[in-house]
Amino acid sequence: MKRCGLSRSQASNSNEREHEIQQIIEILHKWGIHTLGQLVALDKDQLGARLGPEAVRMWERANGESDRPLKLVRPPESFEESVEFENEIETAEPLLFMLRRFLEQLAVRLSGIYFVAKELTLRITFTNKQQYDRCFKIPQPTNDVDLLFRMLQTHLENFKSEHPIIAVSLQAHPIKPNSQQFGLFETTLRNPNQLSETLARLTALLGVDRVGTPVLDETHRPDAFHIEQFFWEAIESALPSGEPPDALRTAHPTTALRRFRPAVAASVFLSENIPAHLRSANVNGKVAEQRGPYLASGNWWDETAWARGEWDLQLENAVLLRCHQSGETWEMDGIYD
């Protein structure tokens, strides 16, 4: 851990210098020198010959001849705009009007130092002193006021609160513009900000739990997944660039299963516990060949336990399909291409 302050040698030199200055002041007082005017009236060379270089530095400071350069320290700049309303706000129009002004002012300030906004933090204060905070991540940092305003407007279209608004603030997090040159074979998003705006509209219409990236659950249960929020870093790293991996170049074509979403209910006639005839809304026919059952189960330790047996069936009309049995229920999962 790095310690702040002076080292032992620096502290020792500082104490010695202060002690020397005190001795010089005591000598000057014995000479009858009590004011700066009396000190300036002395001869500089004779003063240095009798009391040393520290007395000369004191004489120069008293005459205004010493130079001490100032160290310029820039205070941390905050790109934030806020306002407290005189009257309570209950509609979105005055709030959006004020946010538009905030964005225009922030864009001018950021452009003046050649920076762009990478994030926006919106804070709304209500009459009950509660606050609502929302962070908007900008996929491609920009100072485009119209684009940033649409991002805020899309979110506030479906925003509801039980209490009126008394204050609002908007903070921009600056970053240097990205000047990366993409490769010849690299694939990128044409307009990441437009994609972000589309996702925001879908989230407002469908809900947070229905828009995002599907992630498989840690289970063998087919089609078991959940939705996670988009992460732009993961999207950019997943975009293909350059030559395809060896696994893709050497992959052999296989039969694809065209799944039904959701699975189609089916009626299956069994002959000695083997499917003999299938009937559904999409496919009907006698079973010519079958493979299975492929048994699978999981979550036997809690109330979400499941068990199923899967069959691959080929009908007399050459249709190849997959279906499964769960208890007494049969469903058709899809058809092989």
N, C-alpha and C positions, 0 to 999 in steps of 0.2 A: 504494500500500500504506500503510495507516495505522500509524503508529509508536506504540508504547506508551511511557509514561513522561512526564516533564515537558518542557515546551517550554523554549526558551532563556531567555525572560523569567521564567518560573516558577523555573527553576533559579538564575538570577541573584538573584532576590528571596530565595530560600531561603538562599543563601550569605551575603547581606548580613545577614539576620536572625541566622544563627548567629554571624557575626562580632560583631554588636552584643551578643548574649547573652554571649559570651566576655569582651567588654570590661566589661560590667556585673559579671560574676562576679569579675574581677580587681580592680575598684574595691571591691566588697564585702569581698574578702579583705584589702585594704589597710585597710579600716575595722575589721577584726577580726570580720567576720561569716562564720562557717564552717558554721553549722548552720541548719536550717529554723526552729528555735525562736528563734534570734537574729534571723533575717530577719522573722519575724512580730512580734517586739517593736518593730520600727521603725514610725514613723508613715507611713501610706499616702500622705497628701497630700504630706508633705515628701519622701518617697522619689521620688514622681512628679515633683516640681518640680526635683529635682536630677539624676535619672537617666533621666527620660522615661517614656512609656507602656509600653514593654517591661518595665521594672522593676516597674510596677504590676501587669502581668499575671503576672509571676513571684510577686509578693506574694499575689495572689488565688489562684493555684494552691496556694501553700504553706498558705493558710488554708482551702482547700476551697470557695472562693466562685465559682470559674470553672465554667462549664458547657460541656461539649464533647459534643454529641449523637452517639450511636453510629449508624452506618449499618448497617441490618439487611441482611445478605446471606444468602439462603437457599442452602444447599448443594444441588447437584443430587441429586434423589431418584431412587433406582433401585428399580424394582418387580420384584424378583427374589427367589425362594425356592430354597434348595438344601439338600441333605442328603447326608451320607456314611454309607452303611450300615455297621453293625457286621459284618454277615455278607453274603456275596456273594448277589446276587439272580439267580435263574435262571428265574423264572416272571413272568408279567405281572401277577398279582394284587397283590402288594405294591407294585409300581411304580405301578399305577393308583390304589391306595389313597393313596399319597403324593402323586400328582399331583392327586387330588381335594382334598386338604387344601391344597395350594399354591393352587389356583384359588379356594377359599373365602377364603383370607387375602388374595390379590391383589384379589379383588372387593371386599372390605370396605375395603381401603386406597384403591382407585380411587374407590369411591363416596364416601368421606369427603372427597375434594377435587373431586367432581363431574366425574370423568373416566371414560372407558370404554376398553377394550382394543381396539386396532386390529390388533395382531399378537401372536403368541406364539412364543417361541423356546425350543425344547426341546433340552437338552444332556444326553447320557448318556455316562458315563465307564465304561470297561471295565477289567478286571484287567490287561490288557496296556498300560494308559495311553493307549490310543486313545480318541477321542471321536467321538460321532455327533451332529451338529447338524441341526436341522430347523426351518424357519420356517413357521408357519401364518398365512396372511393371512386375516383375517376380513372377508368381503364387507360386512357391516353391523356396525360396531363395537358391542360390547355387553359387559355384565358378567354375563350369564346363565351361571351356573356349569354347569347341566345341558347347555346347548348347547356350551359350550367343552369340557366333559369328553367329550362324544360325539365331538367333532372329534379329540381326542387318542386316544380309545379306538378309533375306526375305523382310525386310522393304525397303532396298535400291535397290532391284531389279527393282522396278517400280518407283523409285524416279527420278524426272526430275527437272532441274533448267535451267533458261535462262542465268545465269551468271556462270563463272568458280569459282572453290573453291580455296581459299587462306589459310584457316586455319580450323582445326577441333579439338575438345576436347571431351573427354569422362569422365564422372564422375560417380562413383559408390557410392551408399548410403548403408553403412554397417548395419548389424543387427546380433544378436547372432543366431546361428543355432537352429532350432526348434527340440527339443527332446521329443515331445509329444508321449505318448503311447496310441494308439487308443483302443476303447472298442471292446469287442468280437462281438457285433452285429452292429457295426458302419460301414457304407459304405462310402468309400472315393474314390477320383479319383486315378487311378493307376499311372498316369504320368501327373500331371498338366502342366508341362513345354511342353510336347509333344502336349497337347491340345492347349496351347497358340500358339505354332508354327503353328499348323494346322489352327487356327483361323486367324493368321496373313497372311497365304497364301490365305485363302478364302477372306479376306478383300482386299488383293492386286488384286485378280482376279475379284471380284464382286463389290467392292466399300464399303465404310464405312456404307452407309445407308441400306445395304442389309445383313449385318452380325451382329448378336447381340441377345438380348433377346426381344421377342415380348411382348409388354405391351398393354393392352386393353385401348382404349380411353374412356373418360368419356361421353359416349353416349349409347343409346339403339340400335344404328344401328348394325345389325349383321356383324361380321367379321371386325369391325372397330378397327384397332390397329396400332401401330408404333414400330419401332425398336430402342432399346437403347443399348448402349455399355455394354459389359460384365463387371460385378463387381465381382471379385473373392471372396470378403467377403460375398456377398449375395449368391453365389453359395455354399460356404462351409456351411453356416448356413441353407441352404435349403436341404442339404443332409440328408436323414433319418437316424436315429440312435436309437437303443434300440427298445422298443415296439412301435407298430403303435398307432396313436391316437385313442381315443374311437370312433370318427366319422367314421374312416376307418374300424374298427372291426365290427361295427354294421350296416354298410351300406348295403342296399339290392340291388341286381342286377336289373338294369333297361335296357330298350331298348336303344341302342346307335344309333346315327345318323351318318352314314358314309357320310361325306360331299364331294362334288365335288369341286375341286380347279382348275380352277374357276367354277362357276355355269354353268350348261349345258342349252343351249337355248332350249325352248320347245314350242310346239303349243298346245293350249288347246281349245277344243270346249265347249262352254257354253250353257246350257239349263236353261233359266230363271235365268241367272246370277250365275249359279252353275256349276262347272266343270263336264262335262259328259264324255269327252274322251281326252286322253293325248297322244301326239306323240313327241318323242325326238330321239336323236341318240342312246341312251342307252335303253330306256324303251318305250314300246307302249302298249296301252290297254284301255279298257273301264273302267270308274270309277265306282266301286261298292259302296263305302262309302266315305264320306268326312266330314271333320271338319274344320270350319273356316267361314269367314276369320278372322284372328287375325291381326288387324290393328296396325301399328306402324309408327311413323314419328318423325322427329327431325330436328334441325338446320333450323327451319323456319325463323329465323331472318337474315340469310345471304345467300350467293349464293350457299352454299353447302347443301341447304334444300333437304330432301328426305322423301319419303312416300312409303309404301308398304303394301300389304296384304298377309299374309301367309296362306297356306292351307296344311292340312295333308290329303293325298289321299290314298285309298286302291283300287288297280285295281282288275279285275276279276281273274287274275293269282296269287293273294295273295301277290303281291308286295306292300309294304307300303313305301310311299315316302313323301317328303316335297317339295313344290314348292311355289313360290311367284309371285305376279303380281305387277309390278311397271309401272304405266301408262297403255300403251297398250302392254307392253313387259312381257312375261312369261319366267321364268327360274326355273330349277329344282335344289334345293339346295343339296339334298342327298337322300339316301335310308336308312331306318331303318333296323338294323340287328335283 
